[in-house]
């Protein structure tokens, strides 16, 4: 009963914040970037909540259950990416547009904008899809009589309605509530679970020795294959740039990154510890559920219920963010740019909400087609990281990059990632992670094609190096 009560409180809070913010949305800027009024304190939690979702709570937990502390390589990719982000957050806010394709068209051309939009829609709807699947898992654990598939449909409706209602304003302020709740509760839950299991000596006794090594059984190649997709996704992340564009000032954007670094390292480490400790006592046929399972079975009822409610809210938050971003791309980068350049504010708002619904349904259809959240996460990260991130990083770090190189990089990175995974799915016996050939091909095209063709005019790169 306590789980139902807490879940109702969480849902009621989310509904209240969304309803309040819905009435503040008047313009396209309000919907897409919260009117560019977000202070750094709000940005910290919205960055933290949008980054730590089912990828950490379910994909990372699945890896921790199977392989132990080597799951930190998945989180570590984000930490490495944050070091790069710290250098460009202020410059990204100074540019102050709406989407990553805005950056790419300004630096390159309209074709780069469209190619990036395609890659973003592919990767972000996959990420949204496994948030929906994770939400169904949580509802199944709270209501054992509810099928996971049915729970997934329920959560899908919830996410689509929330995202379409108030856009970035709703997402950002929901994340403040969710991020603070989960961070505090996980910090309390880890020592409680460890005590329930019997202490570190019992954890070491129950698990293989490889669970406590740096590389585990997979070696350096597998560890790097886990780290690279996460790092590449973060440093080119559309949702992250959109939040920087929403910042009140360049200073707020820079300060938010500092808070984000501290919060991410702290929370992701605790989540891996929680999953490893839980795996020492609780066994399951669905390893991705080890965190909510350990919360329900290994914690005092009230703490377990609050943590389950926080996990549910986290999944909602991340699904909102990754559904909102591609809808923004299609509306701003395709509809307003090529289909209806003279759209009124009202037309833009209506189209934004229609696209949220359409992409939400598309994400739900994808969620019915896979079982492993970890595999889906790594695929989505690689599509985005290999296709979009090299061209985005070149905007800020290489003046010599030109349009031909950027387009070649985006097209080849997408094609190699999708083709590699399709071939493996059809039975091709090659266990090399797609990130290696995709990233190598993407960066090679970016560099070689740029050097083989005329350099860009100074007006193309100058605004990003001031």
Residue pairs with C-beta under 8 A, 6 or more apart in sequence:
2 301
2 302
2 305
3 142
3 296
3 301
3 304
3 305
3 308
3 309
4 142
4 143
5 305
6 305
6 306
6 308
6 309
7 142
7 305
7 308
7 309
7 312
9 309
10 309
10 310
10 312
10 313
11 158
13 177
14 162
14 174
14 177
14 313
14 316
17 170
17 173
17 174
17 177
18 162
18 165
18 166
18 170
18 174
19 165
21 165
21 166
21 169
21 170
21 173
22 165
22 166
22 170
24 30
24 166
24 169
25 31
25 166
25 167
25 169
25 349
26 345
27 35
27 345
28 345
28 348
28 349
28 352
29 35
29 36
30 167
30 169
31 166
31 167
31 168
31 169
31 348
31 349
31 352
32 98
32 167
32 168
32 242
32 328
32 332
32 352
33 98
33 168
33 242
33 245
33 246
34 167
34 168
34 169
34 172
34 246
35 169
36 96
36 245
36 246
36 247
36 248
37 246
37 248
38 46
38 172
38 243
38 246
38 247
38 248
38 252
39 248
39 252
40 247
40 248
40 251
40 252
40 253
40 255
40 256
40 259
41 176
41 259
42 172
42 173
42 175
42 176
43 172
43 243
43 244
43 246
43 247
43 252
43 253
43 256
43 259
43 260
44 179
44 256
44 259
44 260
44 263
45 175
45 176
45 178
45 179
45 180
45 263
46 171
46 172
46 175
46 176
46 179
46 243
47 240
47 243
47 256
47 257
47 260
48 175
48 179
48 183
48 259
48 260
48 263
48 264
48 267
49 174
49 175
49 178
49 179
49 182
49 314
49 317
49 318
49 321
50 171
50 175
50 239
50 240
50 243
50 317
50 318
50 321
50 322
51 78
51 234
51 237
51 240
51 260
51 264
51 318
52 182
52 264
52 267
52 268
52 271
52 314
52 318
53 131
53 134
53 314
53 315
53 317
53 318
53 319
53 321
53 322
54 130
54 131
54 133
54 134
54 135
54 315
54 318
54 319
54 373
54 377
55 74
55 127
55 130
55 230
55 318
55 373
55 377
56 74
56 75
56 267
56 268
56 271
57 134
57 271
57 291
57 292
57 311
57 314
57 315
58 130
58 134
58 137
58 288
58 289
58 291
58 373
58 374
59 74
59 130
59 288
59 373
59 374
59 376
59 377
59 378
60 71
60 74
60 75
60 268
60 271
60 272
60 275
60 374
61 71
61 271
61 272
61 275
61 287
61 288
61 289
61 290
61 291
62 287
62 288
62 290
62 372
62 373
62 374
63 70
63 71
63 74
63 226
63 374
64 71
64 272
64 275
64 276
64 279
64 290
65 275
65 276
65 278
65 279
65 284
65 287
65 288
65 290
66 287
67 210
67 211
67 216
67 217
67 218
68 207
68 208
68 210
68 211
68 212
68 213
68 216
68 276
68 279
69 211
69 212
69 213
69 214
69 216
69 272
69 276
70 211
70 213
70 214
70 215
70 216
70 218
70 223
70 226
71 272
71 275
71 276
72 268
72 269
72 272
73 223
73 224
73 226
73 227
74 226
74 227
74 230
75 230
75 264
75 268
75 269
75 271
75 272
76 227
76 230
77 226
77 227
77 228
77 229
77 230
77 231
77 232
77 233
77 234
78 230
78 231
78 234
78 264
78 268
79 261
79 264
79 265
79 268
80 227
80 231
81 230
81 231
81 232
81 233
81 234
81 235
82 234
82 257
82 260
82 261
82 264
84 235
84 393
85 234
85 235
85 240
85 257
85 260
86 254
86 257
86 258
86 261
87 396
88 396
89 244
89 253
89 254
89 256
89 257
90 250
90 251
90 253
90 254
91 250
91 396
91 464
92 103
92 241
92 244
92 245
92 253
93 244
93 245
93 247
93 249
93 250
93 252
93 253
94 250
94 466
95 102
95 103
95 106
95 245
95 463
95 464
96 245
97 103
97 106
97 245
98 242
98 245
98 328
98 332
99 238
99 241
99 242
99 325
99 328
99 329
99 332
99 333
100 116
100 120
100 236
100 238
100 241
100 242
100 329
100 388
100 392
101 112
101 113
101 114
101 116
101 117
101 120
101 329
101 332
101 333
102 113
102 332
102 333
103 241
103 392
103 395
104 112
104 113
104 116
104 391
104 392
104 395
104 406
105 112
105 113
105 333
106 460
106 463
107 394
107 395
107 401
107 406
107 456
107 460
107 461
107 464
108 391
108 402
108 403
108 406
108 407
108 460
109 403
110 337
111 403
111 407
112 391
112 403
112 406
112 407
112 410
113 333
113 337
114 333
114 334
115 387
115 407
115 410
115 411
115 414
116 333
116 387
116 388
116 391
116 410
117 326
117 329
117 330
117 333
117 334
118 414
119 383
119 384
119 387
119 388
119 410
119 413
119 414
120 238
120 325
120 326
120 329
120 384
120 388
121 326
121 329
121 330
121 359
122 380
122 383
122 414
122 418
123 233
123 380
123 381
123 383
123 384
123 387
124 238
124 322
124 323
124 325
124 326
124 380
124 384
125 322
125 323
125 326
125 359
125 362
125 363
125 366
126 363
126 366
126 376
126 379
126 380
126 383
127 318
127 322
127 377
127 380
128 159
128 319
128 322
128 323
128 359
128 360
128 363
129 363
129 364
129 366
129 367
129 370
129 376
130 367
130 370
130 373
130 376
130 377
130 380
131 159
131 315
131 316
131 318
131 319
131 322
132 152
132 155
132 156
132 159
132 319
132 363
132 364
132 367
133 148
133 152
133 367
133 370
133 373
134 288
134 315
134 373
135 151
135 152
135 154
135 155
135 156
135 158
135 159
135 312
135 315
135 316
135 319
136 148
136 149
136 150
136 151
136 152
136 153
136 154
136 155
137 148
137 151
137 286
137 288
137 289
137 292
138 151
138 292
138 308
138 311
138 312
138 315
139 146
139 148
139 151
139 154
139 155
139 312
140 146
140 147
140 148
140 151
141 289
141 292
141 293
141 296
141 308
142 308
142 312
143 151
149 368
152 364
152 367
152 368
153 364
155 315
155 316
155 319
156 360
156 363
156 364
156 367
158 316
159 316
159 319
159 320
159 323
159 360
160 323
160 356
160 357
160 360
160 361
162 170
162 174
162 316
162 320
163 170
163 171
163 319
163 320
163 323
163 324
163 327
163 356
163 360
164 352
164 353
164 356
164 357
167 324
167 352
168 242
168 243
168 246
168 324
170 320
171 317
171 320
171 321
171 324
172 243
172 246
174 313
174 316
174 317
174 320
175 317
177 313
178 310
178 313
178 314
178 316
178 317
179 263
179 317
181 306
181 309
181 310
181 313
182 267
182 307
182 310
182 311
182 313
182 314
183 263
183 266
183 267
185 303
185 306
185 307
185 310
186 267
186 270
186 271
186 274
186 307
186 310
187 270
188 303
189 274
189 295
189 299
189 303
189 304
189 307
190 270
190 273
190 274
190 277
192 298
192 299
192 300
192 303
193 274
193 277
193 278
193 294
193 298
193 299
194 200
194 203
194 277
196 281
196 298
196 299
197 203
197 206
197 277
197 278
197 280
197 281
197 298
198 281
202 280
203 276
203 277
203 280
204 212
206 280
206 281
207 276
207 279
207 280
210 216
210 217
211 276
214 223
215 222
215 223
216 222
216 223
221 433
222 433
225 433
225 435
225 436
226 378
228 385
228 433
228 435
228 436
228 439
229 378
229 381
229 382
229 385
229 433
229 435
230 381
231 385
232 381
232 382
232 384
232 385
232 386
232 389
232 435
232 439
233 380
233 381
233 384
233 385
233 389
234 240
235 389
235 392
235 393
236 384
236 385
236 388
236 389
236 390
236 392
236 393
237 384
238 325
238 326
238 329
238 384
238 388
239 321
239 322
239 324
239 325
242 325
242 328
243 256
244 253
244 256
247 253
247 256
271 291
274 291
274 294
275 290
275 291
275 294
277 294
278 290
278 291
278 293
278 294
278 298
279 287
279 290
281 294
281 298
282 290
282 293
282 294
282 297
282 298
284 290
284 293
288 372
288 373
288 374
291 311
292 307
292 308
292 311
295 303
295 304
295 307
295 308
295 311
296 304
296 308
297 304
298 304
299 307
323 356
323 359
323 360
323 363
324 356
326 359
327 352
327 355
327 356
327 359
328 352
330 355
330 359
331 348
331 351
331 352
331 355
335 343
335 348
335 351
335 355
336 343
336 348
340 347
340 351
343 351
370 376
378 433
378 435
379 417
379 421
379 434
381 435
382 417
382 433
382 434
382 435
382 438
382 439
383 414
383 417
383 418
385 435
385 439
386 413
386 414
386 416
386 417
386 434
386 435
386 438
386 439
386 441
386 442
387 409
387 410
387 411
387 413
387 414
387 417
387 438
387 442
388 410
388 413
390 409
390 413
390 439
390 442
390 443
390 446
391 401
391 406
391 409
391 410
391 446
394 401
394 405
394 406
394 446
395 401
395 464
396 464
396 465
398 450
399 456
399 461
399 465
400 450
400 451
400 455
400 456
401 446
401 450
401 456
401 461
402 449
402 450
402 453
402 454
402 455
402 456
403 456
404 449
404 450
404 453
405 445
405 446
405 447
405 448
405 449
405 450
405 451
405 453
406 446
406 450
408 445
408 446
408 449
409 442
409 443
409 445
409 446
409 449
410 442
412 441
412 442
412 445
413 438
413 439
413 441
413 442
413 445
416 434
416 437
416 438
416 441
416 442
417 434
417 435
417 438
420 434
420 437
420 438
421 434
423 430
424 430
424 434
